[in-house]
Amino acid sequence: MDQTLRDTLKTEAAAIDAAMQADLAMVESPLLREVLHHAIFLGGKRIRPLLVRFSACLIAAPSPCLNTLASVFEYLHAASLLHDDVVDHADLRRGKATANQLWNNAPVILAGDYLLARAMGLVAAHGGAECQRLVGEAIRAMVEGEFLQMRVAETQDRSEASYFAILHGKTAALIAAACEVGIVIAGGTTAQRQALRTYGTNLGLAFQIIDDLLDYEGDPAETGKAVGNDFQEGKMTLPLLIALATAEEAGRDRLRGWLTARPETRRAAFGEAQQILATSGALQASRTKAESLITEAVATLNLFPDNKARQVLTGLAGYVLTRTK
């Protein structure tokens, strides 16, 4: 990410943070304030609210309420992380103790519920009926994605179709909705809405694929976490799915054996698994898929003027492919 883009995003993210700080000043409970501050203000790049802002600015000057409306998507993202960490019994998030480790489950679940309720209140006040519909549909897709992931784990479904269906729900739906809400609030046409929906969907899918790749070939000094976590947990990410389909028979058999073994066995076998994924072409095939998605995403922006907002959205798409953490 070049410095100009980095500076632009930092400035706009700070403005969105200020809007959230002002909005959450209404919270009366000291414990709720503490949990919310931990969930929202101790990390995160504000990608989703920034997408709302720059999508709107493709065709219109920013409205006074735009940052408040953009905050909806950070609230929804934070709520999903709070709930995910409870469900997964997670103890670390972004290198820090999770909220459920600090305060136990009950206040964390309630804080997530608060953010969901506040998000829906803000989108009703500042976005209107169509934006409400888009946000509601994104939340529905996120929950469906979680249930699909549980079913896939139970049935040991190893199809790419199921993998991408989960990604569409858990990751891409909210990002696509952020982009489309931005263009809706700016008065965009049906064609412009479709373009931004495609841009956001592809951005979300590619982001997660690169995340999957970083678990196999990332640098812990850059990512802030050890490689191999997904493999140790037996997660069926795209590189592993491709390797199970394309590796030589001996490699496929070893991968299948590790997937039914204990987590400690997978941890010990990670180096060999990395080698199988590399030699099978699975890592490169995964990266090629992400690149294809991003190429299509950037192409949708040709519908819009070549202004600063379009340049930022193009830069964000490029960042997804080159990020190291």
C-alpha positions, 0 to 999 in steps of 0.5 A: 500500500503506497503512502498516499493511500495509507495517509488517506485511509488513516485520515478518513478512519480517524473521522469514522472513529470520532463519529463512533466515539460520539455515538457511543458516548450515550452508553450509560453502563460502565461495563458495557462502555469498557467491553465496547471500547475493547471490541472497537477501538483496540485495533482494526483497519475500518475497511468496511466503513471506509468502503461505505464512504468511498463508494458514496464519494464515487458519485457524490460529495459526502453527506454530513451523516455519512460517517455515522452511517458508515459506523453501522458496518464497524458495529456489525463487524465488531458484534460478529467478532464478539459473538464468534469469540464466545462460540469458538472459546477464543482467547486471543484477537489481534494479539490481545486477550478476547473480551470473553477472556476478560469479562466472561460470556454474558456481558460480551454476548450482550455487548454484541447484541447492543451493537447489532441493535445500535447498528439497525437504529442508525441505518433506520435513522440515516439510510432509509428503508432500502439501506435497512433491507441491505443491512438486514440481508447481510446479517441474515447471510452472516448467520446462515454462513455460520450455520453452514460452516457448522454443517460442513464441519459435521459432514466433512464436506470438502467441496469448493462450492461449500467453501465459497458459500461459507465465504459469501455469507461470513465475509463477503455479504457484509463487505458487499452491503457496505459498498452498496449502501454507500452508492444507495445513499449517494443516489446511484443507479441500478447498474452502479449498485450492481457494480459496487455489489460485485466489487464488494463481494469479490473484495471479501472473497479475495481477502479471505483467500489471501488470509487462508494463504497467509496461514501457510506461507505468511511471516509470523513477524508480519502477521502477528500470529503463528502460521499453521493455525488453520491446519492445526484446527483442521479448517478446510480452507481453499489451499487445502481443498485444492491440494486434496483434489490435485496433489499426488495420491500419496500426498492426498492420503497423508493430508486425509490422514492428518485431517482425521488425526489429533490437533497435536499430530497436525501441528507436528506435520505442518511443515510436510503439509506445507510442502505438499500444498506447494508442490501440488500447485495449491498455493499458487492456484489459490493466489490465482483465484484471488487475483482473478476476483480482484481483477473483476472487482477493479473492472467494475469501477470503470463505470465511475469517474476517475476521481479520488474515491475510485483511486482509493477503491482501486488501491484497496483492491490491490492491497488485498493481494499484497497484504502480509498481515 
